[in-house]
Amino acid sequence: MVFFRLVIFLLLAGAAVSFVFYMGTGQVRYRRWGLTILKWTLIAAFGFFAVLILERVA
């Protein structure tokens, strides 16, 4: 459980760093990387919480 929280936190931090690089440099590739990291982090988080909810129900 702690491992998954740490991974999700690190991925969100990576997305934030990408957005900071985008603001600093103006290069679109950093924004694209940030959005991609954010998208997959949210998908992973929703999947993780779905498993937790299914464990409670069953």
Summary of the structure (lengths in Angstrom):
residues: 58
radius of gyration: 14.2
end to end distance: 18.8
largest distance: 49.4
contacts: 137
relative contact order: 0.14
helix: 93%
strand: 0%
